[in-house]
Amino acid sequence: MFERSGTQFPIGSVSIKCLDKAVAHKASEQRVMATQDNDAAFDRIMESVGDDGPFQKRYNLIFNVIGVMFFAMTVVNILVILTVPEHNCSVPGNEQHNVSGIERWKNLTLPRALNSRGELSFSSCTMYNISKYPTETSTSEWRFEENDTIPCIYGYEYDRQYFDLIPITEENWVCDKELHATNIFAFIRFAEVSGTFVLGQLGDRIGRLPVYLISIGAATFGRAMAVLAAPHYWLFAALAFVGSFASNTGFQSPLIVAMEISKDENRAALSLWQLFGWTVGVCVTPLILWWNRNWIWFMLITSVPCLLFYCFPQYSIESPRWLASQGRYQACIRQLKKIAKVNGMSFNLTEEELKERIPQKEIEKTFGIASLFSGWHMTKLTTLLLICWICNTIPTFTLFLMSMQMGGNPFLNLFWQGAVELPAYFCGQVLCDRIGRRLTNSGAYLGSAVFCIPVVLIIHQSGNEQYVTVFAVIVKFFVCVTYFALYLQSFEVYPTSLRQTGTSFGIIISNVFGALGPYIVYLGTNFDIRLPFVAMGLIGMAGFLTSIYLPETLYQKLPDTLEEGRRFGKDQTFWSLPRKPKELCTEMQYKLSQYEAITESQTE
């Protein structure tokens, strides 16, 4: 018995069954072609104006590489400035008590406690009540009990080796205000959810270009105005929400336009180029703060340049494919002429001719998110994908925040966390095309869980900061591989009519749960630094057990209709592996020849 991705072909009956399936598949293809005439016609129009010319290359460089790099800085900068440095109580009076050494004074005035690394160090939020002893009392006579401690009534002293002027140190968001930064991180996640839901739908209603301009305007305004709002916590939090509201659409809009004006075989490369711009932005941002040290200038440097992308009217276009789908044929022609001019092509199509080439097509009736749960099998696939998205998003955000708390140089920690993303995406692409999406995704989840174990074992031991950083970077590598594979699976499992809805719904739900990430980090920084890695290890195992039950999509015909989506992967067995179509064809031809030989001998 031959098996390919769960489809069984018994010898003898293989030819008839395969031929029947081939006929059914051909009929299905013809039905699908009827719904894809518009896309095919528009592809031919794009070929006539150039779908791989100078215009596409310049658009991609400006908006999907350089633009994304600057926009990534606006996403990351708020997270960097809310890092909590080492701190303890500021206790005045060492001169009055004739104590010259700072360490000696700390030993006299600060109690010791175990920190999140399990090390005995000075307390961060309490001091001894030295007022119980008069100034003339010698310090050698001081004796304090555990109940002789009070809060830091004179303010705080911060370790300013890496962080000097940031909101945490300027406004003392520590101790009784230690949840201020954590809550802002949660607000940011909810902002991304809200923005994706609102602006994502708005992009299909008013266009990709207006949503992109709204996105960069909101990000710049929210981040730049935050420099004035730090003394007013709730205003600062509101501006953080505004600045993060359009985080996802700031990346999605230019990528969608680039894909809709480029030929099909270039679309995967466009995604990788955008990921390259994102990685550069993430890596450069912490280095700017390390160099500048003043959070006000840092926020302005990493946010205001986004406004430059209002200044490219010759390339900042609306998607002509979207304009045609909306019946805005005259505007579509204007955009096509702009592309043709830069590409050195002639374009003389009239509005009436465009209407004839792109007639109104029948759209399958769906019910939005509700359709993702239509039928048991579709519900199962949607639930598995949602759990996988959650298991990817929580570690991603947690690792980013933890990189600033793992010891050593926090800026270099964050740099390596960002730098590992691009090779991870390339690796994900190779593995997804070689061994399939399912094994790549589940294997990467398992890898992320396994490499959390050494971190838990060594992070409490002093002098292991470099090893901890290396293992954390490896965990981030596997998490990025799962993201690449998961994005492909979401795109390929859902039918055409629900593909964008299903993928966006997964991102929205995962961002809601991603708000748990800051609180997981809070447990690590305030109780035990091992706890976030324990949590990420368990989440990785949950992702592994979930993703292994998703169907394999490599070499599979993608579902086009809702009915095909309800059946997709239903006949795959658990241990099936992807086989290339050429290999399957050779096997079928061999068995077909066997069947013909048997038939011929029976006839004789």
GIJOGI-V56690 format. One record per helix or strand of 3 or more residues. SS is the DSSP state (@ for helix, = for strand). FROM is the first residue (numbers start at 0). TO is the last residue. If there is no record, write none. Layout:
ss: <SS;SS>
from: <FROM;FROM>
to: <TO;TO>
//
This chain:
ss: <=;=;@;@;@;=;@;=;=;=;@;@;@;=;=;@;@;@;@;@;@;@;@;@;@;@;@;@;@;@;@;@;@;@;@;@;@>
from: <1;6;13;36;53;86;101;111;119;125;129;138;145;148;155;166;174;178;207;232;246;263;294;303;319;328;350;367;375;409;436;464;495;515;530;561;580>
to: <3;8;34;48;79;88;108;113;121;127;131;140;147;150;157;170;176;204;227;244;259;291;300;309;324;342;356;372;401;433;457;492;513;525;546;566;602>
//
